[in-house]
């Protein structure tokens, strides 16, 4: 935000500033030890113990060390039986269902439009009718800070109300916020000022701009801008004209093509937005969106993916779900401005709201509660049909006790089971 006051080189400083954390991270990588898991797989067990001890601050690492070894042994048994880990995951119904749930959570996290909101927050505020570019950037910083604060709130909520309810409530609130955001743009479109002047292009080119009758249709054409006067809160003497070739800050010709003329005649120039009284709804929608999204749908897909796979499938399951996340991150981010052009500004947010609604249905039916459950219990949750996993486990306080019968089930520890004759 501070760099936005430097009109000539501010954007260069903003871009360069992002390189500082990358440089610090790169220097940190030089001191990063190898993964203990990788070292064990390569037979360097003593070095693995030493590295694990350094990471944990010389605490007792025996249990974690044994857990890593057991995980590697289980994975080797599966791969040794034939086929890759992913193939065995898909062939075994519980892990297949867990993989679908894990990938589905990451999918709906992105389809809810989170990275559109984070990447384009300043642009969204400008599109909503906010004339001051610097104000848009500062308010975008406020939305980013909101995301930070409410992500911390999720740390407390996750153990208070559980993974399932937090994720479900978060996505439902996100869908509601997207509706409010879309409604703000829809009201702005309904109240869009009329184009009252239709000047003739002296070059005889770009005539499409001068044919629009309303500001909102003018703004959906990336080659056009809106030139107008304000009398109180009323828009007067308005026209839709082509933008300058190398800059969107001025018109190519006419009243709004000269900055001196703009200031002298009390004219305003708008590109990518229409003057409206509903800008506050877009800001409210963005803040509400992050309040709901940050504690639940932000961290929960990652948390749940770390819990729902058996040891032999955990790394592969996490890799697959992370791949889905980043693929749809790119797709949603790249398509946002194009969708806004073809579906209108409000249409794209209603689309994200509808996709979030589908996500709520998916989570309600397919996501079981994993809070406080052991690995064996979690695997048993996915033994039922996919769309009943969440429903079967919705009873609060459901408890499963493993009983070790003499002569069998010796893989259970004394803490996991009780003995019976």
N, C-alpha and C positions, 0 to 999 in steps of 0.2 A: 504494500500500500504506500509506503514512504517513497518508493522509487517512481510511483505514478506522477509525482510532481515534477519529475525531470522529463520534460516532453520529448527532448531529442534522443537521449541515450538511456532513459529509464528502463525500457524493455530489455536492453542489453545487460544492464546490471541485474535485473530480475532473473534473466536467463543464466547469467554467470554465477549468481548466488547459489543456485541449485547444485553447482559443481562442488561446493565446499564440503557438504556432507559426503558426497561420493569419494572425494579425496581422502577424507578422514576414515571412511569405511575401508578403502583400498589399503591404507596404511595399517589398519587393524587386521586385515586379512593376512598380512605378512607374519603376524604373531599368532595366527589361528592354528591350533593343533589339529591333527587328523582326527576323524571321528573314531571313538572307541570301537564302535560296531565294525567299521571298515578294517581297523587294525586286527581285531579278533578273527575276521574272515581271512586275513592274510597270515594268520598264525602268530602274530606279534602280541601275545597275550600279556606279557609283563609291561610292555609299553602302553597297552590299552588300559591296564589297571592304573598306571602312573598318570596317564592323561585324564582318566575319569576322576581320580583323586584330586587332581589340580582343578578340574572344572567344578567339583562339588565342595571345594574348600577343605579338603582333607577330612571330610566326614566319613562315616562308615558306608562304604560303597559295595559291600558284599552282596546285598540283595539285588541292587541294580545290575551289578556285574553278572550275577547268575541269571537274571531276567534276560539280559542281552544274549547270553550264550544259549538259553532255552529258545529264544526267538529265532536265532540263527539255525539251531538244530532242527526246529520244526519246519522252517523254510526249506532247509536242505532235504528233509524227508519228503516234502511235497514235490519239490522239483526232481528229486531222485526217482520218484514213482512214475515220472513221465509227464511231459508237458510243461509249459511255463506257469508261473504263479498266477498270472492274469487268466490263463485258460482254466486252471483249477478253480479259481474264484468264480468264474462264470458257470462252471459245471456243478458247483456245490450250491444248492438253493439258498441256504442262509447267508453265505458271503455274497452271492449274486444280488440278493435283496438289499443287503447292507450297502453294496456298491451303488445300487440304483438310488438309495436314499441319500448316501453321501454326495454323489454327483448331482442329484436333484437339488439338494440344499445349496450347493455352489452355483448351480444354474440359476435358481430363482433369486439368489443374492444379486447376481448381475442383471437379470431381467427386471428387477425392481428399479434399476436405473441409478444405482448408487454412484457409479463413476461418472455418469452424466452430470449428476448433481455436484460432485466434487470437482471435476475438471472444468465444467461450464457454469459454475455458480455465478460468476460475474456476468457472463453472457446472458444467462437466464434473467438476471435482475435487469439488465439493459433491455432485453426483449420485452420485459413486462412494462416498460415505459419510463424507466429511471434515466433521466437525461444526463446526470452528472457521472462521468466515467470513474472519477476518483471515488465517489461515494459508493458506486457499485463494487469497486475493488475492496474497499474497507468493509462493506457489508458481507462480501464473500469471505473475508477473513473471520468475521463473526460466526458465519456458518461453520467454518472449519474448526473454530474453537469450540463451538457447540458439540461437534462430532467428538472432539477430544474429551470433553467433560463427561458426556453421557456414555462414552466407551468405558470410562472408569466406573460409572454407576453399574455397568453390567457385571463387573467383578463381584459386587455384593449381591446383585439380584439373582445370579445364576445358581448360587447355593441356597438362596432363600425360596425361590419358587420353582426351581428345576429347569432343565434344558428345554423340555417340550413346551411348557407354558410360556416361557420367555421368548422362544423362537416364534411361536404361534401369535402371541400378542404383539410382538415386534413387527411381524410382517403385515398383520391386520391393520395396525396403526400406520404403517408405511403406505398401504393402499389408500387409507382414508386421507392421508396427507397429500398424496398424488392427485386425488380427486379435488381437494381444495386448491392445489396448485393449478390444475387444469381449469377449474372453475374460474379462477382469477383471470386466466388468459381468455377464456370464453366470454366473460363479462366485458373484458377490454375490447374483444372483437365486436361484440354487439353494440358497444358504445363508440366504435371507431369513427373518427371525424370523416365527413364527406370531403372529397376533392372538389373545390369550388372553382378553381381556375385550371384551364387546359391550354397552356402555352404551346406555341408551335416550335418544334426543334429547328433551329436555323440551318443545321446540316442535313435535315431530312432523314436522319438515322435515329435509332432507338425510339421509334414512335410508340412502342408498346407501353412505355411508362406513362405517357400523357393520356392514355386511353382508360386508365383505372379510375373508378368512381369513389373508392373508399380507401382509407389509409391502410387497413389490414391487408387488402389484396395488393396494394403497392409494396408493402413491406415483405411480402412473400416472394417478390421478384428481387433477386440479389443484385440486379443491375440498377435498381431504382432507390430513390430517397424521397423524403417528405419535407417540403418547404412550407412554413406556415407562420402566422402571427398569433399572439395570444392577447385577448382582451378580457382581463380577469382570468377566469378559468375556461373561457370559450375560445375554440380554435377558429380563426378566420383567415381569409385570403390564402387558402391552402392549395398546393399543387404537388403532383407526383412527377418528378423529373429524373433523368439519368444521373448517376454518380460520376465523379471525375475518374478518369482511367486509372491513375496511380494512387488515388486516395479516396476513401469513403467519407472523409470529413467535409467535403464540399460537393456541390452540384457541378455537372459538366458545363452548364451554361445557365443563364437567367439570374434571378434575384439572389439565390443562395450560392452562387459560384464565387462570390467575392467576400472575403472576411470583413472588409471595411463596410461594405454594403449591408452585411448581416447586422453588424452592431449599430449602424446608422439608422436603419429602418425598423429595428426591433424585431427582426426575423429570427426564426429558429429553424435549425436543420436536424432532421432525425433520420438515422439509418438503422434499420433492423428493429425499430420500435415505433409505436404510435403513442402520442400523448394521451394519458388516461389517469383516472382517479383511483384505479384498482391496483396500482403497483404494490401497495402494502400487502395484498393477498398473496402475491408471489413470494414475498419475503417471509410472511407467516407460514406459507406452505413449506418453504425450504427449511425453516427452523423446526417445525413440527416433524418433518420428514426425518431429520437427523436425530431429534429427541427420541423418536420411536426406533429408528434403524440402528443407531450406534450401540445400545446395550445388548441387542439380540441378534439381528441378522448380520451385524458386522462380525462379531467374534464367534458366534455359535456354530456356523458351518465348519469352521476349523476345529473347534473344540469337540464337536460331535464326531467328526471324521477321525479324530485321534482315539476315540473310544469304541467304535462299533465294529472294528475288524479284529479277528483273532491275530495272535502274534505273527503267524507265518504270512499273513496277508496285509499286515498293517502298512508297511512302507509302500507296497504297490497300490493299495487302496487310496492312500493319501496322495500319491503321485497322480493317479487318474483323476481324482476329484479336483486337485489343484490345476491340472491341465484344462479341465472343463471350465474352471473359474477364469483362467487367463484367456482362453479362446473367446468366451462370451464377453469378457471385459473389453477386448479389442473390437468385437462385432458391435456391441452396444455403443461404445464411444465413437467409433467411426461413422455409424449410421445416424447418430442423433440429429445433426444439422440437416441431413438429407430428409429424414422423417419429418422434421419440423417444417421443411419446405413443402413436402407433398401432403402431409396429414394436417397441417396447420400447427401452430404452437400448442394450442390446447389439446389437439388430437393426439399428439405424441405422449402427453402426460396421462391422458385417459387410457392410452394403450398400455403404458407401464402399470397403471392402476389395475387394469384387467388382468395382466400377467401376474401381478402380485396377488390378486384374488385367486387365481389358479394355484399359486404357490401355497396359499392358506389351506385350500382343499387338500393339496398333496401332503402338507405337513400334518394336518389333522388326521388323515387316514393312515399315513405311512410311517410317521416318526414316533417311536416309543420313547418313554422316559428312561434315560440312562443314569440319572443321578443316583449315586450310592450303590450302584450295581457292580457285581464282580464280572470278570471276563466271561465266565461260563454262563452266567445269567443273561448277559447281553446277547450272546450268540443264540440262546434259546428264544429270545424275543423275535428273531427273524426266521423261526421255523414255521410260522404261520404264513398265510397268503399275504402278499405285499401290502395290499390296501386295507388290511385289518391289523397290521402290526401296531399302529398307534392306538387303535380303538381297544384292543385286547389289554393293553397295558395302562389304560387311563385311570384305573382304580387307585386311589391314594392308599399308601401304606401296604401295597401288595408285597408279600414277603415269600421268598423261596428258600427252603432249608434243604441242603444237601445232606443225605444220610449215608454214612459209610457202612455197608453191610459187610460182615466178616467174610473174608475171602475174596472181596472185590473192591473196586473203587479206591485202591491204595494211592492213586494219584492225588487225592484230596488231602489237604493238610488238616491238622487237628483244629485249626481255626475255622476251616470251611465246613466241617461236618461233625456229626456226633455218631458214636458207635452204637449199634444195636446187635442183639444176638440173632 
